[in-house]
Amino acid sequence: EVVAAHAALGITDGPTHTELRLRAGLRPYLLEMAARVGGSGVSQHIVSHVTGVDFAAQALRIAVGLPPEPLPASGPAGMPEPIGAAGNYIVQCGGSGRIAAIHGLDEARADPRVDHVVQMLPPGDLVRPYPDFPGYPAFVLSRHADTAETEEFHRHLERTIRIEYAE
């Protein structure tokens, strides 16, 4: 779907921030695409830990009209062979009100698999009910041996990170 969207828009060089959803858990559909690197350092983190490629440097080279550096040894379809897995767990608001505490973030910060916890909504911030969107409370950027380990870690974070709202 992403490759088809790039082709339809004539995008041949540089990064895009592309969001997909799965219809019925199976069929991907495009939500949005923008000619930019994804925010909060997430793209750089994932690409560098999965491929060893300095994604930000490559994007800047292309943006200023320089050719990208050659990619490391390629596998199928010319893509670099994975050297690991990386994840971005997005902490969901899970409600609304004034945030009293976010439980589990300190434990996540201390986990050796976690490189960064990017916290955008601290205690005291007001989360308004849907459809107002204040942004996500936090991202947990981590690295792992493989995708299965990443998925299990995300399930662990889903069970252990909880937002407490003031009454």
The 8 nearest C-alpha neighbors of each residue, nearest first, counted from 0:
[[1, 3, 2, 4, 27, 28, 29, 19],
 [2, 0, 4, 3, 5, 17, 29, 19],
 [1, 3, 5, 4, 0, 6, 7, 10],
 [2, 4, 6, 0, 1, 5, 7, 8],
 [5, 3, 7, 1, 6, 2, 0, 8],
 [6, 4, 10, 2, 8, 3, 7, 9],
 [5, 7, 9, 3, 4, 8, 10, 2],
 [8, 6, 4, 5, 9, 3, 10, 2],
 [9, 7, 5, 6, 10, 4, 3, 11],
 [8, 10, 6, 7, 5, 11, 4, 12],
 [11, 9, 5, 8, 12, 6, 7, 13],
 [10, 12, 9, 13, 5, 6, 8, 14],
 [13, 11, 10, 14, 61, 58, 62, 15],
 [14, 12, 58, 61, 15, 11, 62, 34],
 [15, 13, 36, 35, 34, 58, 16, 12],
 [16, 14, 34, 35, 33, 36, 17, 32],
 [15, 17, 37, 33, 32, 36, 35, 34],
 [18, 16, 32, 31, 15, 33, 19, 1],
 [19, 17, 31, 30, 29, 32, 16, 20],
 [18, 20, 29, 30, 28, 27, 17, 21],
 [21, 19, 27, 28, 22, 29, 30, 18],
 [20, 22, 27, 24, 26, 25, 23, 28],
 [21, 23, 26, 24, 25, 27, 20, 28],
 [24, 22, 25, 21, 26, 27, 20, 28],
 [23, 25, 21, 22, 26, 27, 20, 28],
 [26, 24, 23, 21, 22, 27, 20, 28],
 [25, 27, 22, 21, 24, 28, 23, 20],
 [28, 26, 21, 20, 22, 19, 25, 29],
 [29, 27, 19, 20, 21, 30, 26, 0],
 [28, 30, 19, 31, 18, 20, 27, 0],
 [31, 29, 19, 18, 28, 20, 32, 17],
 [32, 30, 18, 17, 29, 33, 19, 16],
 [31, 33, 17, 16, 15, 18, 34, 30],
 [32, 34, 16, 15, 35, 17, 31, 36],
 [35, 33, 15, 14, 16, 32, 36, 13],
 [36, 34, 15, 33, 16, 14, 37, 13],
 [35, 37, 14, 16, 15, 38, 42, 34],
 [38, 36, 16, 42, 35, 41, 39, 40],
 [39, 37, 40, 41, 36, 42, 16, 35],
 [38, 40, 41, 37, 117, 42, 138, 43],
 [39, 41, 43, 38, 42, 44, 37, 36],
 [40, 42, 44, 39, 43, 45, 38, 37],
 [43, 41, 45, 44, 40, 37, 46, 36],
 [42, 44, 46, 54, 40, 41, 45, 47],
 [45, 43, 41, 42, 47, 46, 48, 40],
 [44, 46, 85, 42, 48, 47, 43, 49],
 [47, 45, 49, 43, 48, 50, 44, 42],
 [46, 48, 51, 52, 50, 44, 53, 45],
 [49, 47, 45, 46, 51, 50, 85, 44],
 [48, 50, 83, 84, 81, 46, 82, 47],
 [51, 49, 81, 52, 47, 82, 46, 48],
 [50, 52, 47, 48, 49, 53, 46, 82],
 [53, 51, 47, 50, 54, 46, 70, 71],
 [54, 52, 56, 47, 55, 57, 51, 43],
 [53, 55, 57, 43, 56, 52, 58, 46],
 [56, 54, 58, 57, 53, 43, 59, 36],
 [57, 55, 59, 54, 58, 53, 60, 67],
 [56, 58, 54, 60, 67, 55, 59, 53],
 [59, 57, 55, 61, 60, 56, 13, 54],
 [60, 58, 62, 56, 61, 57, 55, 63],
 [61, 59, 65, 57, 63, 58, 62, 67],
 [60, 62, 64, 58, 65, 59, 63, 66],
 [63, 61, 59, 60, 64, 58, 13, 65],
 [64, 62, 60, 61, 65, 59, 58, 66],
 [63, 65, 61, 62, 60, 66, 59, 67],
 [66, 64, 60, 61, 63, 67, 62, 59],
 [65, 67, 61, 60, 68, 64, 57, 69],
 [68, 66, 57, 60, 61, 69, 65, 58],
 [67, 69, 70, 66, 57, 60, 56, 65],
 [70, 68, 67, 71, 66, 72, 52, 57],
 [71, 69, 68, 72, 79, 52, 73, 78],
 [72, 70, 79, 73, 69, 52, 51, 80],
 [73, 71, 79, 70, 80, 74, 78, 77],
 [74, 72, 79, 78, 77, 80, 71, 75],
 [73, 75, 80, 78, 77, 79, 76, 72],
 [74, 76, 77, 78, 73, 80, 79, 72],
 [75, 77, 78, 74, 73, 79, 80, 72],
 [78, 76, 73, 75, 74, 79, 72, 70],
 [77, 79, 73, 74, 76, 75, 80, 70],
 [80, 78, 73, 74, 71, 72, 50, 81],
 [79, 81, 74, 73, 82, 78, 50, 72],
 [82, 80, 50, 49, 83, 79, 84, 51],
 [81, 83, 49, 50, 80, 51, 48, 84],
 [84, 82, 49, 144, 81, 145, 143, 48],
 [83, 85, 145, 143, 49, 146, 144, 142],
 [86, 84, 142, 45, 141, 143, 48, 49],
 [87, 85, 141, 140, 88, 142, 149, 45],
 [86, 88, 140, 139, 89, 138, 141, 41],
 [87, 89, 139, 138, 153, 86, 90, 140],
 [88, 90, 138, 91, 87, 137, 139, 135],
 [91, 89, 137, 136, 138, 135, 88, 92],
 [90, 92, 93, 135, 89, 136, 137, 162],
 [93, 91, 94, 136, 135, 90, 95, 162],
 [94, 92, 91, 95, 162, 161, 90, 163],
 [95, 93, 92, 96, 128, 126, 164, 162],
 [94, 96, 126, 128, 127, 97, 92, 93],
 [95, 97, 126, 125, 164, 127, 98, 165],
 [96, 98, 125, 164, 165, 124, 123, 126],
 [99, 97, 164, 122, 123, 124, 100, 165],
 [98, 100, 164, 165, 122, 163, 123, 97],
 [101, 99, 163, 122, 98, 162, 102, 164],
 [100, 102, 162, 161, 163, 103, 104, 160],
 [101, 103, 161, 160, 104, 100, 162, 163],
 [102, 104, 160, 106, 105, 159, 107, 101],
 [103, 105, 107, 106, 102, 108, 160, 101],
 [106, 104, 108, 107, 103, 109, 102, 110],
 [107, 105, 109, 103, 104, 108, 110, 102],
 [106, 108, 104, 110, 105, 109, 103, 113],
 [109, 107, 105, 106, 110, 104, 116, 113],
 [108, 110, 106, 107, 111, 105, 113, 104],
 [111, 109, 107, 112, 113, 108, 106, 114],
 [112, 110, 113, 109, 114, 108, 107, 141],
 [113, 111, 141, 110, 142, 114, 143, 140],
 [114, 112, 141, 111, 110, 115, 140, 108],
 [113, 115, 141, 140, 112, 116, 142, 111],
 [116, 114, 140, 113, 139, 117, 108, 141],
 [115, 117, 139, 138, 118, 108, 140, 137],
 [116, 118, 138, 137, 115, 119, 139, 39],
 [117, 119, 137, 120, 136, 116, 138, 121],
 [118, 120, 136, 137, 117, 121, 135, 134],
 [121, 119, 136, 118, 124, 122, 137, 135],
 [122, 120, 124, 123, 119, 118, 98, 136],
 [123, 121, 98, 99, 100, 124, 120, 101],
 [122, 124, 98, 97, 99, 121, 125, 100],
 [125, 123, 122, 98, 97, 121, 120, 126],
 [124, 126, 97, 96, 127, 98, 123, 95],
 [127, 125, 95, 96, 133, 97, 124, 128],
 [126, 128, 95, 131, 125, 96, 129, 132],
 [129, 127, 95, 131, 130, 126, 94, 96],
 [130, 128, 131, 132, 127, 95, 94, 126],
 [129, 131, 132, 128, 127, 133, 126, 95],
 [132, 130, 129, 127, 128, 133, 126, 134],
 [131, 133, 134, 130, 129, 127, 126, 128],
 [134, 132, 126, 131, 135, 127, 125, 120],
 [135, 133, 132, 136, 119, 120, 92, 126],
 [134, 136, 137, 91, 90, 92, 119, 133],
 [135, 137, 120, 119, 90, 118, 92, 134],
 [138, 136, 118, 90, 117, 119, 135, 89],
 [137, 139, 89, 117, 88, 116, 90, 87],
 [138, 140, 116, 88, 87, 115, 141, 117],
 [141, 139, 87, 115, 86, 114, 113, 116],
 [140, 142, 113, 86, 114, 112, 85, 139],
 [143, 141, 85, 112, 84, 86, 113, 48],
 [144, 142, 84, 145, 85, 149, 83, 148],
 [143, 145, 83, 84, 148, 142, 146, 149],
 [146, 144, 84, 148, 143, 147, 83, 149],
 [145, 147, 149, 148, 84, 150, 144, 143],
 [146, 148, 150, 149, 145, 151, 144, 152],
 [149, 147, 151, 146, 150, 145, 152, 143],
 [148, 150, 146, 152, 147, 151, 143, 86],
 [151, 149, 153, 147, 152, 148, 146, 154],
 [152, 150, 154, 148, 153, 149, 147, 155],
 [151, 153, 155, 149, 154, 150, 148, 156],
 [154, 152, 156, 150, 155, 151, 157, 88],
 [153, 155, 157, 151, 152, 156, 150, 158],
 [154, 156, 152, 158, 153, 157, 159, 151],
 [157, 155, 153, 159, 158, 154, 160, 152],
 [156, 158, 154, 155, 159, 160, 153, 90],
 [157, 159, 155, 156, 160, 154, 161, 153],
 [158, 160, 156, 103, 157, 155, 161, 102],
 [161, 159, 103, 102, 156, 157, 158, 104],
 [162, 160, 102, 101, 159, 163, 103, 158],
 [161, 163, 101, 100, 102, 164, 98, 160],
 [162, 164, 100, 99, 101, 98, 161, 165],
 [163, 165, 98, 99, 97, 96, 166, 162],
 [166, 164, 99, 97, 98, 163, 96, 100],
 [165, 164, 96, 97, 99, 163, 98, 95]]
